[in-house]
Amino acid sequence: MIWLFVALTLSVTALASVNFLTDRLQRAFQFDARQLLAADLLLVSDQVLPPRFLAEAQKRQLQIAQTVVFPSMATVGSHSKLSSLKAVSSNYPLRGKLSVDAMSGAGAQLSSRGPSKGAVWVEPSLLDSLHAHVGDRISLGTQVFLINGVLIRELDRGAGFMNFAPRVMMSDEDLASTGLIGFGSRVTYRLLLAGPDEAIQDYAQWAKQVIESEGLRGLRIETLENAQPLMRKTLERADHFLSLVALLTAMVAAVAIALSARRYVLKQADVCAVMKCFGASQQAILRRQINTLACLGVVAALSGVALGYVAQEILIRLLGNLIIASLPSASLWPIVWSTLFSWCLLVGFAGPALMSLVTVSPIRLVRKEFDGVSIKAIWVAVFGIATCAVLILIAARDWRLAAWVGLVFGAAVLLFSGLAWLALRLLSRLHVQHFAVRFALILQARRASFVIIQVTALGIAIMAFLLIFLLRQDLLMTWQGSIPANAPNRFMINVQADQKQGITQTLLAAAIENPSFYPMIRGRLIAVNQRNITPQDYADDNAQRLIDREFNLSYAQQLPPGNRITAGHWLEGGKPQISLETGVAKTLKLQLGDVMTFEVAGEKISAPVTSLRKLDWGSMRVNFFVIMPPAQLQTLPQSWITAYYQAPQQATLDFELTQAYPNLTVVDVAASLQQIQEVLNHLASALGLLFAFTIVAATLVLVTSISATQDERFRNAALLKAIGASRKTLSQIANAELVMIGLMAGSLAGLAAGGAAWALGRYVLEIEFMAFFKALFLGVVLGVVACLLAGYYFQRKIQNATAVTCLREI
């Protein structure tokens, strides 16, 4: 019964940990939507907002605040860092408060206003990168500001994975003096509004009608109902994935529940037979078993919920700044949902075995016979398992996702089971001289079904854990290693035409190869084949984002290095034509001959697609989705971009360039990759914790399956002891059996994880990633260690018992 309790508690713990976390995140959106917007209504645009939106808000007497956000270089001393600059009006935020630490010893303080003129607040990570402190001076563009606070919490920033660059917050009164915004700058403009609910709703309806009637693109409305849409969607997907991982743990634990219930029934069959001898009815025995199930379910649910809450706190710390800094308390829903699911597991997987005790015959006391599972018990199992399937569908919130996960999991179970069966068949044909190994092989052949269950459960759990480990430790490093040593590690954007010569001279003086500058023109796709298009015309999220945002267009006479024509022919002459990247063509369902129309600075540019290109993203060169002939674009407003390799010992060059040309944005690729690695580490740590639950559940399957065959083990031990077998021989037999199970499970898991990682590298990242040996080694080690630990208790118990004691245990 103890293993049944542990298995049930583990399933509740895994489910509750994820449910607590996702519930708190969802409640943060429900109850703190105003703080997530820092307003009641938000208008977001990639262009300066038309004046009538501000005028209408003033006319309706709404509270107004504005913010401007864009990337910019921040410099302290000789250290420079790409930052996300946010200029705010004096009354920002309209809702909620900012948390700022002035390093005066009083700790973080709440503020209902942004920085004062001439001062900035920065995030702690930027201070670390720039080796700066509160009170230092920071250069932004052509101006120098005082750092007079550390920004601890920013209400409407969103999650960390959507804002890699650290924040610098300043007053919008200082923005113009910096000279940072020029043509080609990637700027996000936000208009924040607050007021009575009815007035906000009326304004939102008016703004929506204006946007739709005039076909305004790149402008969206965020309300209390859809605050932080990208963040909501990302967290929704994370919720689905984490829930499915937790469900995987629960389903593996369900196998342990069924096995431990079987062991419990075999032990209780004699008790029920004695009760029937003394006149106990089937109803009395049924009530007794139902009470047992109910008590077990309640205690396991309470224990699992408590452990799940602790695990959820650990998950929050592992995720770090990837989630909202301040979360509300959890509701009762995670407790109800986790408990309901665990009880369904209990009824579906343990109920049939326990209910079979009702039909046990008193004759069992003499003949040791057991009728097995009745039809009623089978229907109980069907009900429980069907309920579990419905709950899995609810957790996935997408029948396609649930079906896909179910098919993959089922295929993995069948594959691992088939390979385990094949391995057992091959092992059974070996002729081994060593007695302990030969005896262990005979035992495994007799208990093939249990061995297959053990290998399959443990193998799938280890495979999932190893895949996360390989992705975290090796895959990104391998991708970075595949980049040529002299590949560009700096991207310079917002270069103006009259700055190219000076920048080239500076780079050449620093012994950097002569840079190639590429023109960049911002244009929005507004029509395909003379038909106007909107984001709503596409179902795919990526397609919607491409249509809503502005493209970076470019022009060239020669095919750029690293580009390969896959269809059509390269640009010829000056007639209108487009060379399109294959990925964008697939996303937007475009093909050769389709006519694309872009709007550039109020002018419409139309041209047919005459070629499709495959880009070498691993080269780290400048790449463009859309390239046209120079005759089509060279007279339009444009900025320039270049990429180059900068040696580590030339770190001060970034500072020199940004001091001489404040409008430049220099992106350090190495720093960006490091930030990506940090995000992956956070996510991998959280997933590692959940998959650790899965491994524990699989080990529990191993323990319960060993326990389920314990009677046979005692019988074999009694026979061996009776003919003079020593404790050493018994130990060798047990260890050989456990090691073989661990080897099979670990080998299958290692090969499967290595294959999955290779496929991801080969077909997604387009790199050669070979980690089969490492995955195989780690899988075998994990499998053998898990098996030896799982069997230690039972092995010691049998070794220390006499032959008579072994017979009494049967």
N, C-alpha and C positions, 0 to 999 in steps of 0.2 A: 504493500500500500504506500510505502514511503516514496518509491520511485514514481508511482502514479501521481502523487502529490507534487513531487519535484517537476515532473514533466508539465503538468497543468500550470504550475506557478511560473515556469519559464515561458510558456506561451503567453500568459497574461502580461508578464514583464515586457516581453518584446513588443507586443501590441500596444500596451499602455504607454510605453516610452515615446513611441512615434505619435500616438494620438494626443498625448499631453502637449507635445511640441506643436503639432499642426493646429490644435485647438487654440492654443495661446496666440499663434500667429494670426489665425483667422479672426479671433476676438480683437486683436490689435487693430485690424482693418475696420471691424464693425464699430468699436467704441472710440477709436482714436482717429477716425477718418479725417476730421478737421485738422488734427495735428499733423497727419501725414501730408496734407495739402498746405498746412500753415495758413489756411483760408477756408471759406465755404465753397468757393468755385475758383477754378484755375483755367486760364487760357494759355496754351503752350504753342509756340511758333518757332520755325527756323528762320524767319524773316522778321524785320521790325513790324510790330503789329499795326494794322491800319488805324489811324487816329480815331475813327468813328467808334471803335470798341471802347476806348478810354472815355470818349465824350459821352457815350450812352450810359456808361457806369456812373459818371459824374452827374448826369441828368437824373438818374434814378436814386441819387444820394447814397450810393454804396461806398463802403470803405475800400480804399484802393492801395495796393502796394505793387512794386515791380521788382523783378530780378533779371539779371543778364548773366548767363553762364557760358564759359568757353575755356579751352585749354590755353595755358600760357606758361612761359618759363618764369620761375621764381629764383632769385639769386640772393644769397647772403655770403659776403666775402668773396671767396673764389669758388664757392660751391653753387651749382645750379641744379634745378630739378623741375621736371614737367609737373605742373599743378593744374587743378581745376579751379579757375578763378570765378568767384560769384560776387557780383556787385548788387547790393540791395538798397532799396529806398529806406528812408529814415523810420518809417512805421512798420517795417517787416520784423517779425511775422504778424499777421493779423490774428491768427489763432495759435494758442500754445506758447511756449517759451523756449529759447535757446539755452543751452547749458555751456557756460564759459568759465574757465579757470584762469584767473589773473596771476597765479603763482604768488599770491600774497600771504599764503599760509591759511587762508580761510576756506580753501577747497573750492569746488565748482559751485558757481552761483547761477541762478536762473535770470535770464534777461528777456524782456519783451521788445527790445530794440536791437538793431544791428550795430556794427562798429561805428565809431564817430569818424568824422572827416580826418584824414591824415593817418589813420590807424587801421590795422588789419588784425583779424583773428585767423589762426592757422591750426590745422589738425596736428596731433602729437607726432604722427609718422613723418610729417614734413620737417618738423624741428629736428628729428633724429637724422633725416637724410641730409639736411643742410648744416648739421652740427651747430644749430642755433639755439637761443634761449629767449624767453620773454624779455623784452627790453632792447633786443637787437634791432638793427635796421634791415629791411628787406627791399630789394629792387624789383619793381614790376613795371616793365616797359621803360619809359623815360623818367619815372618818378621813384622816389624812395619813401617807404612808409615805416612806421613804428609797429613792431609786434607787441601788442599790449594784452594779449589773451590767447589761451589755448581753447579751441573749439572742441568741446567734449561731445555734444549732441546737436545735430542739425535736423530739424523736424522733417523737412521735405526732401532730404537727400536721396532716400531710397536705400536699397541694399548695397553692400560693399562690392558685390561682383558686377554691379552696373556702373561703378564709378571707381576705376582703378586709381586714377590720379588723386593725390591728397588735396583737400580743400584749402583755399585761401579766400576769406570773406572780407570784403571791403565795402565802403559806402559808394553808392552810385554817383555821388557828387564828385568823386575822384576819378571816375572811369575815363572821361574824355581826356584828362590831362596825361594819361599813360600812353596814349597813342597806339594802343594795342589792337584795336578793331580796325581792320582795313578790308579791302576787297579780297574775297576768298576765305575770310575767317569763318570758322565753324562756330556759330553763336546760337544759343537757345534763349529766346525771350519769353518771359512769363509775366502774365498779368494776374495778380491775386485779388480776389474780391471777397468781401464779407458783408453780411447784413441779415435782415429778416428772411426766414425761409421762403416766404411767398415771393419776395422781391428777387431773391437769388434764382428761384425757379423760373420766374418770368424772364429774367435776363438770359438765363441759359437757353430758354426756348427761342428768344429773339436771336441770340448769337448762332444757334444751330441753323435757323432759317437763313440767316445771312450767309453762312459758310456754304450751305447746300445750294442756295439760289445763285450765288456768284461763283461756285466751284472753286473756292479757296482751298489750296493744297498746303500741306505742311503745317496746318493749324488744327489743333484738337482741343476739346473741352474735357476737363476732368472735374467730376462732381464728387459728392460724398459717397455715391453708390459705386463709382468706378475709380476711386483714388489709386494712383500708382498702378496703372493697368499692366505695364510690363513686369513690375514686381509681383503683382497678383498672379499673373500667368506663370511666372517662373516658380513661385512658391507652390502654386497649384500642381505643377508638374512634379516638383520635389516631393510634395505630399503624396502623390500617387506612387512614385517610385519607392519612397521610404516605407509606405504602407505595404506595398507588395513584398518588400524585403522582410518586413516583420511578419507578414503572412506566410512567407516561406519558412521562417523559423517555427511558426505555429503548426504548419503542416508537417514539418519534420518531427516536431514534438508530438504530434498526433500519433505517429508510428510508435513512439515510446509509450504513449498512453495505452494503445492497444496491446502492446506486448506486456506491459506491467499489469494490465487488467487481466490478461490471460493467466499470468503467474498467480495473481491474487485469487482467481476463480479456482484454480487447481488446488490451492491451499484451503479454500473455504468449502470445497465440495463435500468433504467429510463432515464438517460442522453442520452443513445444511441437511445432510443425510441423517445425522444423529437427531436433529431437530424434528425431522419428519417421523423418525422412530418414536419420538415422544409426543406425536400428535400435531405438530405444527402444520398449518395449512399453507398452500401456495401463496395466498394473499398475505399471510403473516411474514413469510420469507421475502415476498416482493416489497412489502412496506419497509422491512429491515434494510434491504439493498437500496431502496430509494432514499431512505434517511442517510445511509452511508454516502451515497452519491451527493446528496444535497449538502451535507456537512463538509465533505471534501471540497465541493465546488465553492462554497462560501469562504472557507479558510484559504484556499488557494487563490481565489480572486482577491481577497483583502491583502494577502502577502504579495501577490504579483503587482497589484496597483501601487503599493508602497514602494516596491523595488523599481517599478516603471517610472515613478516620479523622480526617484534618485537618478535613474539612467537618463531621463529627459534633461535634468540639470547638467549632467555630464555632456550630453549632446550639445546643449547651448554653449558650453565652454569650448567644446571642440570646434564648433562652427565659427566661434569668435565674432568678428565684425561683419560676417556675411548675413546676419539677420538683424532685425530691428533691435536697437540697444535696450529699450525698455519694453517688457512684455507684461500684459495684464495676467492676473491669476487665471487658472484653468477652470472650466465649468465641470459639471458632473457628467457630461456626455462621454469623455474618454473612459471614465469608470464604467458607465453603463455598456458602452460598445465593447470594450475589452472583456468584461465579464460575460456578456451575452455570447460572444464568439467562443470563449473558453468553455462555457457550458455546452454549447453546440458540439464542440470537440469531445467533451466528456461523454455526452449522450450518444454521439455518433460512433465513437471509437471504443469507449469503455462500456457503454450501456448494454450492447448485445451480450457481451461476455458475462456481465453481472446478472443480467436477466435470465441467462441460461441456468443459474443456480436454482431458479424456481422449479425447474423440471428435473432436478437431480433425484435419482431414485435411491431409496434406502439400501438397495442391493449393492450400491457402490462400496459400502463398508466391507463387503465380502469379496466382490469381484473387481473393485477399483475401475469400474466402467463409468464412462461419462458420455451422455447423449449428445453433447455439443450444443449448437445454437439453434433455437427454434425459429419458426417462420415469423412470429411476432417480434422477436429480437432483431431479425433481419430488417423488418419494416422500420423499427426504431433507428437502426443504423442508416437506412436510406434517408429517413427524415433528417437526421442529424447532419449527414454529409451534404444533402441537398441544401440545408440551411447554411452550411459553411460556404457552399458555392455561391449562394445569393449574397452572403456577406462579403465574399471576395469581390464580387461584381460591384457591390456598393463601395468598397474601399478603392477600387480602380476607377470608379465613376465613368468608365468607358468600356463598353462590352468588347470592343476590338482589342483594347489593351489587355483586358482580363483574359480574352480568348487566346491572344498571342502568348501571354505569360503562361497560361495553362498548357498550351500546346508545347511550348519550349520546355517547361518543367516536366511534362509528361514524356517528351522525347528524350530528355536527359535521363529520366528514370529508366525508360526502356533500354536506352543505349548502355547505361552503366550496369543495369541488371543483366543484359545480354553478355556484355564483356566479362562480368563477374562469373556468370555461369560457364562461359567458355574457358576462363582461367581455371575454374575448379575442375572442369573436365580434363584439362591438360595436366593439372597437378596430380589428379587421381591416377594418372598413368605413369607417373614417375616411379622408378624403383630406387628407393633410398635405403641405405644400409643402417643409418642412424635410427635407433628404435623410437626415440621421442618424436622425431620429425615424421617418421612413417606412421606412428599412432595418431599424431595430430592430423595428418592428411586423411586418414580413415575417418576420424571424427567429423572433419569438415564435409566429407562426402556424404555422411549420414545426415548431417544437419545443413544441407545445401541451401534450403530456403532461408534459414536464419542467417547464414553467411552472406547470401546475396543481399538481404535487407541491410545488414551491417555495412557491407562494402558500398552499396548504393547511397545510403543516407550520409555516411561519413564522407564519401567521395564527392558528392554534390556540394556539401558544406565547405570542404577544403578548397574545391575548385573556385567557388565564389570568393572566398577569402584570398586565395592566391591571385586571382584576376585583379582585385582591388590593389593588392600589394605590388604587382607588376606595373600596373598603370601609374601608381604613385611614385615608385622608386626608379623605374627604368625607362618607361616609354617616352616621357617628355625629354629625358636626358639623351636617349637615343636619337630623337628627332633633332635636338639641339646639336648633337654630335654629327648628324648628317649634313648640317649646314657647312659649306666650305669655310676654311679658316679665315680667308680674306673677304668673306661676304659682307655686304654693308651692314653696319650695326647702328647707324644713325639715319634718321629720316628728317629732312628739313622742309617745312611747309610754310606757306604764306610769303614766299619770296616774290618780290616785285621785280619787274623787268629791269629797272635801273639799278637794282642791287646785285644782279648776277655777276657782273664783272668784278666788283669789290669782293664778293664772297668767294669767287674762284681764286682770286689772288691770295686771300687769307688762307684758304685750304691748301693751295700749292706751297705757300710759305711754310706750312706745317708739315710738308712732305707727304701730303695726301694726294692721291691720284686725281687727275683733272676730272672734276665732276660733270655729269651730264644732267642738264636741267630739262624737265618735261613740263609742257604747258598744262594747266588744269583749269577747266571751265565748268562752272556749276550750272547744271540744267536739270529740269524736271520732265520726266516722261509723261506726256499728257494724252497721247493717242497712238493707236496701233492700227495700221491699215485704214486711216482716215476715220476711225471710230474712237471717240473720246473714252477714256478709261478712268476709273477711280479705284481706290484700294478695295472697295466692296465688291468689285467685279471678280476678285480672286478669293478662293477659299484658303489657300496656303498662307500661313503667317509671314513667311519670308517674302513671298510675293507682295503681300500687302505693304510690308515695310519698304520694299524697293520702290513701289509706286508712290508711296507717301513722301519719301525722302528725295533729296536732290542727288543726281548722279554726278560723279567727277568725270567729265568728258575730256578727251585729249585728241591731239592730231599728230600725225607723223607720216613721213613719206616711205620710210623703210620699216619692215617688221621688227619690232623691238626684240632685243636679246631675251631668251627664255620663253618666247611665244612660239607656238607651233600651230599652223593652220590644219584643222581637222576636216573642214568642209568648205567648199567654195574656193575663192582666190583672193589674194591680198589686194589692197586698194590700188586702183589704176587711174592715173590722171587726176583731174580736179573735179570730176562730176560727183554729185551727192551719192555717198555710199557709207556703209557702216561695217566695221569689223567688231563682232560681239563675242564676249567670253562665253564658253560653252555652258558653264554652271548657271549664269543668268538666263541664257536662252532656254535652258531646261525649266528653270523656276517659273519664268513668265510664259512658257509654252510658245516660244518664237522659233521660226525656222527661216532658212534662206528665202529671200524674196519678200519677207514681211517688211512693211514700211513703218519705221518708228519716227514719232514727232516729239521733239523736245522743245521746251520753252526756256530760252536763255535771255535773261535781262529784258524780258518783255517781247522778245523776237522768237518766232517759231522756226525751227530747223527740222526739215524732214528728209529722210534718206532710207533707201532699202538696205536690208542686211545682205551683204555679199560674201561674207566669210565668217566662220566660227573659229575661235582660237582656244587652245589649251594653254594655260599659264603655269609656269614653274614657280609656285609660291615658295618653295624651299630655297630659291636663289636669293631671297630677301631683296630683290630689285624692286624698282617702282613698277607697278602694274595697273592697268586700267581695264574696266569692263567694256567701255565703249571708246573706239578710236575712229576718227573720221579723217578725210584729207585736209591739209592745211587751208585750202581755199574756202572751206566751209566755216571754219572756226577762228582763224587767226586774227580777224578784225574785232572779235568780241572781247568783252572784259575778261581778264584772266590773271591768274597768279601762277607761280612755278613751284615745282617740287624736285628735290634731288635726294639721292641716297649715296652714302659713302662709308668706307671703313675707317674707324678712328681707333688707334692703338690705346690700350689702357693707360699708358703713361702720359697720354695727351688729354687727360680729363679736364684741364683748364680751358681747352679750346671751346667747349660749350659756353663757358662764361665769357670768353672774348667775343664770340659771335653774337651772343644775345646782348652784350653791352654795346657793341657797335651797331647792331640792327635789332632794336627792341621789339619790333613786330614779328620777328621770327619765332617759330615753334620748332624746337629740336627734340625729337623723340629718341630716347635711348632704348634700343630694342632689348638689350640685355636686362635693363631694369624692368621693362614690361614683361619679359619672360619670367623674371624672378617673381613679379606680382602674380602672374598666372600660376606659377608653381606654388605660391603660398595659398592661393584659393583652392588648388587641387589638393594640397595637403590638408586643409580644413575639411573639405568634402570627403576625402579618403579616410580621414580619422573617424568622422561620424559614421561612414559606411562600414569601416572596419569594426566599430563597436557593435553595429547591428549584425554583421556577419559573424562576429565572435559569438553572439547569441546562437546563431545557426550552428556553429561548430559545437557549442555546448549541447545543443539539442541533438545533434548527430551522435555525440559521445554518449548522451543519455540513451539513445537508441541502442548503441553498442552495449551499454551496461544492462539495460532491460532485456535485451536478447540473450545476453549471458545468463542473466537471472532466470529467464524463462526456460533455459535448458539446464538449470542447476541440478535438478533431480537426476538427470542422466549423468551429469558430471560426478555427482556423489556416488552413483552406482559404479561408474568406471573406476573411480578412485578406490572404492571399497574392494573391487576385484583386483586391482593392481597392488594394493596394500596387502591383500590376502596372499598374493603369490610372491611377496617380498620386495615390491618396488619401493625405492627410497624417496625421501622428500625431494631430493635433487632431481630424480627422474620425473616426478610429478610437476616440478617447477619447469623443467625443460619442455615437457609436453604443452603446458599452459602457455609458456612464452612463445613456443614455436607456432601455436595456433593463433595467438594474438598478433605476432609479428607478420604472419602471412596475410592476415586480414588488413593490417596497416599497410603492408607493401602493396596489396592490390588496390586498396582505396586511394592511397597516396599517389601511386603510379598513374591511375586513371585520372585523378584530379589534376596532377601536374601536367600530363600530356594535353588534357582538355583546356586548361588555363593557358598553357603555352600556345596552343593552336588558336585560341580566341584572341590572345594578345597579338599574335602574328597577323591574323586576319585584319584586326583593327589597324595595325601599323601599315600593312600592305595596301589595303583598299580604302582606308579613310585618311591616314596621314601620309600615305605614299612613301613609306620608308621600309627598309629591310630590318625587321626587328626579330631577332632570334633569341629566345630565352627558354628554349625547351629544356636544356640541361639544368638550368637554375630552377625552373618551375618543377621539374621532376624531382630534383634533390630536396627542395623545400616540401613538396607534397609528401614524399616518402618519410621525411623526418617528422612532419606533423602527424601523418597517419600512424606511424609506429608508436610515437610518444603518446598520442591520444589513446591508442588501444592498450598499451601497457598500463597507463594510469587507470583506465576504465576497469581492467581486469584484475588489478592488484588486490582489491579487497576479497574478491571471491577466490582468487588463487591462494591467498594466505589462509583463508578459512578452511579450504580443502586440505592443504598441506599439513595444517596443525591438528587435523582430526584423525582419530583412529579409524580402523576399518569398521568397527562396531558403530561408532558415531556417524560415519558416513551412511551406513545402512539405516540408522534411525532418522536421518534427515530426509530420506526419500518419502 
